[in-house]
């Protein structure tokens, strides 16, 4: 019998860490990776949310351990991730959005977005890469956005943080490739989650966003997790340094 042509999109027996895993896209990514065969470490600042995620992962027959931690706390990140023996997949998902015009932007909102979206992503990737370097293998999937390749009025700082993720993904992919580590990103459009649902159904805000998506619909969490599992799997073995856009064609315009 000939060898199969299609590489597997399973990640059986691998260990994954997902940040921002308590809700929304992060929660979906954690459960999807468990369904694809991985055991999980799930990280968030809110323990009660993680308890629910752990229970859902265990329902599909995989193990899960929670890490209650702020990704911008370098000492805590190094301590918690440093205790992990093996790490095959990192989904660097934690992020916050504080919409504001440039003129109305507060220093607190500026600092919070830079701390979580930029500093946090770097600290987590750094700690994960130390483990993956020892293994000479691993995959880092960063969470970018449509706004990582496009601009958006009243979202200048959030957009800037996602442009940061784009550059960080490309540069670390080149740096870590000789060490056997792939780095890629996923770029979602507006995704309908419990946190975004009201904004997306606002005629002014949601209507404008929808008008920019050629496929004519907002994204669902299932749209994003499919891309994340693919990039994490052997099927994406030569995919590194690039962003898989999940934006219904927005960035093609």
ZIZI-V295825 format. One record per helix or strand. SS is the DSSP state (H for helix, E for strand). FROM is the first residue (numbers start at 0). TO is the last residue. If there is no record, write none. Layout:
ss:SS from:FROM to:TO
ss:SS from:FROM to:TO
This chain:
ss:E from:14 to:18
ss:H from:23 to:34
ss:E from:38 to:43
ss:H from:46 to:58
ss:E from:63 to:67
ss:H from:73 to:81
ss:E from:88 to:91
ss:E from:99 to:99
ss:H from:106 to:134
ss:E from:137 to:142
ss:H from:145 to:147
ss:E from:154 to:154
ss:H from:155 to:176
ss:E from:180 to:187
ss:E from:190 to:190
ss:H from:196 to:199
ss:H from:202 to:210
ss:E from:218 to:218
ss:H from:220 to:231
ss:H from:233 to:235
ss:E from:242 to:245
ss:H from:249 to:251
